[in-house]
Amino acid sequence: MPGHLPPTNDDRAIWDAWESMFRLPVVTVADEAGIFRALGDAPLTTEELSAGLSFDPHPLGILLAALASSDLIEKREGKWRALPAARTWLHPEAEGYWGGFIQDDWKATSKLTINAGLRYELWTQPVERHNSQANFFLADRKLAYAFNNVPAGIPASAVENVPLDIDTRSLLKTTHTNFAPRLGFAYQAAPSLVFRGGAGIFYADSPFIGASGRLVANPPYAIANTYATDNITPITRLSTGFPAGAVTSVNFNSANLVTFAPDLQNGAVYHWSMGAQKQAGQYVFDVNYVGTRAVKLPLGYNVNQALAGPGSVASRRPYQGFNDISQQISMGYSRYNALEARAERRYSNGLSLLVSYTYSKSLDNGGEQLVGDLSLRNVNNVDQEYGLSTGDMRHRFVTSVLYDLPFGHGRKFDIANPLLNAVAGGWQVNSIITVHSGQPFTPALGVSSANTGAARPSVLRDGNLPSDKRTVQNWFDKTAFYSPAQYLYGDAGRDILIAPGAANVDFSTFKRFSLSRLREATELQVRAEFFNFFNHPQFGLPNNRVDIAQGASITTLSTPMRQMQFGVKLLF
């Protein structure tokens, strides 16, 4: 059949599955038996906790003492275990994953090989082990609880049943359409010249965020109470337990809520590349274009952030009658394009060399991590934050070299004298040279002119100074910005200023002493390593304030000044 990919030895069909269990405690978590664990690892021993109950000043010890005094844990069989009251705020969560793929490598001609595959992935939405979670649905402005089991203390007016098209346990929809095709090729145009290319779709895991940003943080499962003092005399001490009602009462009107978009999806990344590889003698040269487009990335922000204007924060919130509402939604997106060049001299005659250069540009509307936490000006205009990625680095050049000096026994310039060989022979020098352009950062004001959101100025012109005008005292042009009129948002974009780049040289030298007379294939290696060899300052981010005298000045370093370390290694 024309176009059919005949079976080969490389045909594969694989299905795999796993379930991840991640624990999201306030400080500690409990397993099925109620045993407290630190960071989800081995149970804490009596010795480890005894200091806590004698009110040791260690923070964990103090907190555990408070838990015991508040009848939330007890010592049983030599271990501390959770009492029923603690179950309301210890929230292990779990999600499932299943994935499988089929793949075929087809040698279409003697010079052309095609690789085709299809992967399918399914992530179930996170669920809490004891079903102690709730989702706040923005459309109806009400909470829905897992299996419609509403805890005591939550007013009926604040609750609705789980919508019919939503899973009653996870309170979210599960995506069943994560099909990920991949296609690649390799074409040998000449004995020493190969062209390669490929494209594919890849899916990201569920957003990895802490307990305070998940559905287990909705009331009454997460409780925040504030107790005013005169800043001199404490009204309560953890050593005597939490105040009455501190971990049981819920003030719904002042509670912070969490909402996950019901159709929260896995982020999708479209990746494509095209390149050529050429071998010339001992050298290999690569040139590649790489492109990436990501959509449906998870973004987290306070969807109930106050709007611009006068008056109290509460009076300007989009969802009246509610406090902060932390939202997770699949509306992040990014683009990345890069030209990558590389030259490599494989180790021969004591020398290896690798030189690489990348010219790239990265854009997104979130943070530098896969989960973007936005610093918004206007909650009604998230796309306004689209700009250079925080991790964007336009130019990056790296060279690494290893050279065995040609002096010594068995090398080009052989040294027969044992004493002279011990001093002058067996040396190796190594170096890594890194040069890159600066990363972007965002200008800021001390106070938001809009009376809400990120405190951004407005822009008159490009605030980046010419390279010959930049100094550590004045890295960018503060006069290019101004404070907007009251209750107006600043129009300065995110990451529009560029920080200093860096030029760094690391150097090391090794000396080998053969000990083969004592034991075969044994040697002693003495090494000296120098980081930032030339002691050149690598400046950090400038002060991004445009409204103070210290603004635009640099007072930090991105890497330390010269560091040296010496070592001895025995190889046998």
C-alpha positions in Angstrom: 0.0 0.0 0.0 1.5 3.4 -1.0 2.7 5.3 2.1 2.3 2.3 4.4 5.0 2.1 7.1 6.1 -1.6 7.1 6.8 -3.2 10.4 10.4 -3.1 11.5 12.4 -4.2 14.5 11.8 -0.7 15.9 8.0 -1.0 16.1 6.9 -0.4 19.7 3.7 -0.2 21.6 4.0 0.6 25.3 1.4 1.3 28.0 2.3 2.5 31.4 0.5 3.8 34.4 1.2 5.2 37.8 -0.5 6.9 40.6 1.2 9.8 42.3 0.5 10.6 45.9 1.6 14.0 47.1 0.9 15.3 50.5 -0.2 18.9 51.1 0.0 19.6 54.8 0.0 22.8 56.8 3.2 21.6 58.4 3.0 17.9 58.8 0.8 15.1 57.3 -0.8 12.0 58.5 -1.0 8.6 56.8 -3.9 6.1 56.9 -3.1 5.2 60.5 -2.9 8.8 61.5 0.9 8.7 62.1 2.5 12.1 61.8 5.3 12.4 59.3 7.8 15.2 58.5 7.6 16.1 54.9 5.9 12.8 54.1 8.9 10.7 55.0 9.6 8.4 58.0 7.5 8.7 61.1 8.9 11.0 63.7 10.4 9.2 66.7 9.6 9.9 70.3 13.1 11.3 70.7 12.6 13.7 67.8 9.3 14.9 69.3 10.2 14.9 73.0 12.0 18.2 72.6 8.7 19.6 71.2 6.7 18.7 74.2 9.3 20.3 76.5 8.8 23.4 74.4 12.2 23.4 72.7 12.6 26.6 70.7 12.8 24.7 67.4 9.8 25.8 65.3 8.6 22.3 64.7 8.9 21.4 68.3 6.9 24.5 69.4 4.2 23.7 66.8 3.9 20.1 67.8 3.6 21.1 71.4 0.7 23.4 70.4 -1.0 20.6 68.5 -0.8 18.3 71.5 -2.1 21.0 73.9 -5.0 21.6 71.5 -6.0 17.9 71.4 -5.1 17.5 67.8 -2.4 14.8 68.3 -1.6 12.3 71.0 1.2 9.9 71.8 0.2 6.3 71.2 2.5 3.3 71.0 5.6 5.5 71.0 4.5 7.6 68.1 2.4 10.8 67.8 -0.9 10.3 66.0 -3.6 12.5 64.6 -6.8 12.8 66.5 -10.1 13.2 64.6 -10.1 17.0 65.0 -6.9 17.2 63.0 -8.4 15.4 60.0 -10.1 18.7 58.9 -6.8 20.3 58.0 -4.4 17.5 57.0 -5.0 17.0 53.3 -3.1 14.3 51.4 -4.1 14.5 47.7 -3.6 12.1 44.9 -3.9 12.0 41.1 -3.6 9.2 38.6 -1.7 9.0 35.3 -1.9 6.6 32.4 0.1 6.9 29.2 0.9 4.8 26.2 2.4 5.2 22.8 3.0 3.5 19.5 6.1 4.3 17.4 7.6 3.2 14.1 11.0 3.9 12.5 10.7 3.6 8.7 13.8 3.5 6.5 12.1 4.9 3.4 15.4 5.0 1.3 19.0 4.3 2.0 19.4 8.0 2.9 16.0 8.9 4.5 14.6 7.6 7.8 11.2 8.6 9.1 10.1 8.3 12.7 6.4 8.5 13.5 4.6 8.0 16.7 1.5 8.7 18.7 1.2 9.1 22.4 -1.9 9.2 24.6 -1.8 10.6 28.1 -4.5 10.8 30.8 -4.2 12.6 34.0 -7.1 12.3 36.5 -7.8 15.5 38.5 -6.4 15.6 42.1 -8.7 14.3 44.8 -8.3 14.5 48.6 -8.0 11.2 50.4 -10.9 12.0 52.8 -12.9 14.1 50.2 -12.2 17.2 52.2 -12.1 19.7 49.4 -14.4 22.3 47.8 -14.4 24.4 44.6 -15.7 27.9 44.4 -17.6 28.3 41.2 -17.3 31.8 40.0 -20.4 31.7 37.8 -22.7 31.1 40.7 -20.4 32.5 43.4 -20.9 29.5 45.6 -19.0 26.6 47.0 -19.5 23.0 46.0 -18.2 20.2 48.2 -17.0 16.7 47.2 -20.0 14.4 46.9 -22.2 17.3 48.0 -21.1 16.5 51.6 -21.3 20.0 53.2 -19.4 20.3 56.5 -21.0 21.7 59.5 -20.7 25.5 60.0 -21.0 26.4 56.3 -24.2 28.4 55.6 -26.6 26.9 53.1 -26.7 30.2 51.2 -23.0 29.8 50.3 -23.3 26.3 48.8 -24.6 24.6 45.7 -24.6 21.1 44.4 -21.9 19.9 42.2 -22.9 20.7 38.6 -24.0 17.7 36.5 -21.1 17.8 34.1 -18.5 18.0 36.9 -16.9 15.0 38.7 -18.4 14.9 42.1 -15.2 14.0 43.9 -12.5 16.1 42.1 -15.0 18.9 41.4 -13.3 19.3 38.0 -13.6 17.9 34.5 -11.1 15.4 33.3 -9.5 15.9 29.9 -9.7 12.8 27.7 -8.2 14.3 24.5 -4.5 14.4 25.2 -3.3 12.8 21.9 0.3 13.7 21.1 1.5 12.9 17.6 5.2 13.1 16.8 7.0 13.0 13.4 10.7 13.2 12.6 13.1 12.5 9.8 16.8 12.2 9.2 18.3 12.6 5.6 21.9 11.9 4.8 22.6 14.3 1.9 26.3 13.3 1.8 28.6 11.0 3.8 29.4 13.8 6.2 26.2 15.9 6.0 22.9 15.1 7.7 19.7 17.1 7.8 17.2 16.4 10.7 13.8 17.7 11.6 10.8 16.9 13.7 7.7 18.2 15.3 5.5 17.0 18.1 2.9 17.8 20.8 3.7 17.3 24.4 1.5 17.7 27.5 2.4 19.0 30.9 1.5 17.5 34.3 -1.0 19.0 36.6 0.1 22.3 38.1 2.5 21.8 41.1 1.3 24.2 43.7 1.2 24.3 47.4 -1.7 23.4 49.7 -2.8 27.1 50.1 -3.5 27.3 46.4 -5.5 24.1 46.1 -9.1 23.1 46.7 -8.3 21.7 50.1 -7.7 25.3 51.2 -11.3 26.3 51.0 -13.3 26.6 54.3 -13.6 24.9 56.6 -10.5 22.9 55.7 -8.1 25.8 55.9 -8.6 28.4 58.6 -7.0 31.7 59.2 -7.6 33.7 62.3 -5.9 37.0 63.3 -5.5 38.0 66.9 -4.7 41.7 67.6 -2.1 42.6 70.3 -0.5 45.7 71.6 2.8 44.5 70.0 4.2 44.2 73.5 2.3 41.5 75.5 1.2 38.3 73.6 -2.3 37.3 74.2 -1.6 33.6 73.5 1.4 31.3 73.4 1.7 28.2 71.3 3.1 26.4 74.3 -0.4 26.6 75.9 -2.2 25.5 72.8 -4.2 27.4 70.2 -6.9 29.8 71.4 -10.4 28.4 71.8 -12.1 28.0 68.5 -8.9 28.8 66.5 -9.0 25.6 64.5 -12.7 25.0 64.5 -14.5 28.3 63.8 -15.0 29.6 60.3 -15.5 33.3 59.5 -16.8 32.8 56.0 -17.1 36.4 55.1 -13.4 37.1 55.6 -12.2 33.7 54.3 -9.9 33.5 51.3 -11.3 31.2 48.7 -9.8 29.0 46.0 -11.3 28.4 42.6 -10.1 26.0 39.9 -11.6 26.5 36.4 -13.9 23.5 36.0 -12.3 22.7 32.6 -8.7 23.1 33.9 -6.6 21.3 31.3 -3.1 20.0 30.9 -0.8 22.5 29.3 0.1 21.6 25.7 3.5 22.4 24.1 4.0 22.3 20.3 7.6 21.8 19.5 9.4 21.8 16.1 13.0 21.9 15.0 15.1 21.7 11.8 18.8 21.4 11.6 22.0 20.2 9.8 25.0 18.4 11.1 28.4 18.4 9.2 31.5 16.5 10.1 34.9 17.9 9.0 37.8 15.9 10.1 37.9 15.8 13.9 35.2 18.5 14.1 31.4 18.3 14.1 29.3 21.3 13.3 25.6 21.7 14.1 23.1 24.4 13.2 19.5 24.2 14.4 16.3 26.2 14.5 14.1 25.4 17.4 10.5 26.7 17.9 8.1 26.1 20.7 4.5 27.3 21.3 2.7 26.5 24.6 -1.0 27.0 25.2 -3.4 26.2 28.1 -0.6 26.7 30.7 -1.9 27.0 34.2 -1.9 30.6 35.6 -2.7 31.5 39.2 -3.8 34.9 40.4 -6.3 36.7 42.6 -9.4 37.0 40.4 -11.0 39.2 43.1 -8.3 41.8 43.1 -9.8 45.3 43.6 -10.2 47.4 40.5 -8.8 50.9 40.1 -10.5 53.8 41.9 -11.2 55.4 45.3 -12.8 53.8 48.3 -12.2 50.6 50.3 -10.7 47.5 48.7 -13.9 45.6 49.5 -16.0 48.1 47.6 -13.9 47.7 44.4 -13.7 43.9 44.2 -15.3 42.3 41.1 -17.0 39.7 43.2 -18.7 41.7 46.0 -19.0 40.2 49.4 -16.0 38.0 49.1 -12.3 38.3 50.1 -9.4 37.2 47.9 -10.2 34.4 45.5 -7.2 32.5 44.2 -7.8 31.2 40.8 -6.1 28.5 38.7 -7.0 28.7 35.0 -5.6 27.3 31.8 -5.0 30.6 30.1 -1.2 30.9 30.0 0.7 30.8 26.7 4.2 31.2 25.6 6.4 31.3 22.5 10.1 30.5 22.1 12.3 30.7 18.9 16.0 30.0 18.8 18.9 29.6 16.5 21.4 27.2 18.0 25.0 26.6 16.7 27.5 24.2 18.0 31.1 23.2 17.1 32.7 20.2 18.8 36.2 18.8 18.6 36.1 15.3 19.9 38.9 14.3 22.2 42.0 13.6 20.2 45.7 14.2 20.9 44.9 15.4 24.4 42.4 18.1 23.3 38.6 18.4 23.3 36.7 21.6 22.5 33.0 22.5 22.6 31.7 25.9 21.4 28.0 26.7 21.4 26.0 29.8 20.8 22.2 30.4 21.1 20.2 33.4 19.8 16.7 33.2 21.2 13.6 35.0 22.3 11.1 33.9 24.8 7.6 35.5 25.4 4.8 34.6 27.8 2.1 36.0 29.9 3.0 34.4 33.2 6.0 33.7 35.4 9.3 32.0 34.7 8.0 28.6 35.9 5.5 26.4 34.1 3.0 27.6 36.6 2.9 31.3 36.2 2.0 33.5 39.2 1.0 36.8 37.8 1.7 40.2 39.2 -1.3 41.9 37.6 -2.0 45.6 37.1 -5.6 45.0 36.0 -7.4 41.8 36.9 -9.7 42.4 33.9 -6.8 42.5 31.4 -4.5 39.5 32.0 -3.2 39.6 28.4 -1.7 43.0 29.2 1.1 41.2 30.9 2.3 39.4 27.8 5.9 40.2 27.1 9.4 38.9 27.5 9.8 35.9 29.7 11.6 36.5 33.0 14.1 33.9 31.9 14.6 35.3 28.4 18.3 35.5 27.4 18.8 36.8 23.9 22.5 35.8 23.5 24.4 33.0 25.2 27.9 31.8 24.2 29.7 29.0 26.0 33.0 27.4 25.3 34.6 24.5 27.2 38.0 23.2 26.6 40.1 20.3 28.0 43.8 20.0 27.2 46.3 17.5 28.4 49.6 19.2 28.2 51.9 17.2 25.9 54.7 16.8 28.5 55.2 13.7 30.6 55.7 10.0 30.3 53.7 8.5 27.4 52.9 11.9 25.9 54.2 13.7 22.9 57.2 15.1 24.7 58.2 12.1 26.8 60.0 12.7 30.1 62.1 9.8 31.0 63.5 11.2 34.3 61.0 10.1 37.0 61.7 13.1 39.2 61.3 15.6 36.4 58.2 13.7 35.1 56.7 13.9 38.6 57.0 17.7 38.5 56.4 18.7 34.9 54.4 15.7 33.5 50.8 14.6 33.7 49.2 18.1 33.8 45.7 18.9 32.4 44.1 22.3 32.1 40.3 23.0 31.7 38.3 26.1 31.2 34.6 27.1 30.7 34.0 30.5 29.3 30.4 31.9 29.5 29.1 35.1 28.0 25.5 36.0 27.9 23.2 39.0 27.7 21.1 40.3 30.5 17.6 39.1 31.5 14.6 41.4 31.6 13.0 43.0 34.6 10.0 45.2 35.2 10.0 48.9 36.3 8.0 49.7 39.4 6.6 52.5 41.6 6.5 52.5 45.4 2.7 52.9 45.5 0.2 51.9 42.8 -1.4 54.9 41.2 -4.4 52.8 40.5 -4.8 52.1 44.2 -4.6 48.4 43.4 -2.5 45.8 41.6 1.1 45.9 40.6 2.6 49.4 41.1 3.6 50.2 37.5 4.6 53.6 36.0 3.7 54.9 32.6 6.3 55.1 29.8 7.5 58.2 27.8 10.2 56.3 25.8 12.5 53.3 26.0 14.1 53.2 29.4 17.1 51.2 28.4 20.2 53.3 28.1 22.8 52.8 25.3 25.6 50.5 26.5 28.1 53.3 26.8 25.8 55.2 29.1 25.1 52.5 31.6 26.8 52.5 35.0 26.2 50.6 38.2 24.9 53.9 39.7 22.5 54.5 36.8 21.7 51.4 34.7 18.5 52.6 33.1 16.8 55.9 32.4 14.4 56.7 35.2 13.2 59.9 33.4 11.7 57.6 30.7 8.9 56.8 33.3 6.4 58.8 35.2 3.6 58.2 37.7 0.2 58.1 36.1 -2.7 60.2 37.4 -4.5 58.9 40.4 -6.7 55.8 39.8 -5.2 55.1 36.5 -3.1 52.0 35.6 0.5 52.5 34.5 1.2 51.4 31.0 4.7 50.1 31.5 4.9 46.6 30.3 6.2 43.6 32.1 10.0 42.8 31.6 10.7 45.8 29.4 14.1 46.6 30.9 17.3 44.5 30.5 19.6 43.8 33.3 23.4 43.4 33.0 24.8 40.4 31.2 27.7 38.4 32.3 31.2 37.3 31.2 32.8 34.6 33.3 35.8 32.3 33.1 36.2 29.2 35.2 39.5 27.5 35.2 41.0 24.3 36.7 44.2 22.4 36.5 44.7 18.7 37.4 48.0 16.9 38.1 48.1 13.1 37.9 50.6 10.9 39.8 50.8 7.3 38.7 50.7 4.8 41.5 50.8 1.7 39.3 53.9 0.4 41.1 51.7 0.1 44.2 48.6 -1.2 42.4 47.8 -1.6 38.7 45.7 1.3 37.1 46.0 3.4 40.2 46.7 7.1 40.2 46.5 10.1 42.5 44.9 13.2 41.1 45.5 16.7 42.7 43.3 19.4 41.4 42.9 23.2 41.8 39.7 24.9 40.6 39.0 28.6 40.2 35.5 29.9 39.7 35.3 33.4 38.3 39.0 33.1 37.6 39.6 36.8 36.7 37.6 38.0 39.7 35.3 40.0 37.4 32.1 41.3 39.1 28.9 39.9 37.6 26.3 42.5 38.5 22.8 41.5 39.7 19.5 43.1 39.0 19.2 46.9 39.3 16.8 48.5 41.8 13.7 48.6 39.6 12.1 51.6 41.3 11.7 54.7 39.1 10.5 57.1 41.8 13.4 57.0 44.3 17.0 58.2 44.2 18.3 54.6 44.7 16.4 53.5 41.6 18.4 52.1 38.6 21.4 51.5 40.9 23.0 48.1 41.3 24.1 46.9 44.7 24.2 43.1 44.3 26.1 40.5 42.4 24.6 37.6 40.5 27.5 35.3 41.2 30.3 35.5 43.9 33.7 36.9 43.2 36.6 34.5 42.7 36.3 31.2 44.6 39.0 28.6 44.8 38.9 25.0 45.9 41.6 22.3 46.1 41.2 18.6 46.2 42.9 15.3 46.1 41.3 12.2 44.4 42.5 8.6 44.5 41.5 6.6 41.4 41.9 2.9 41.4 
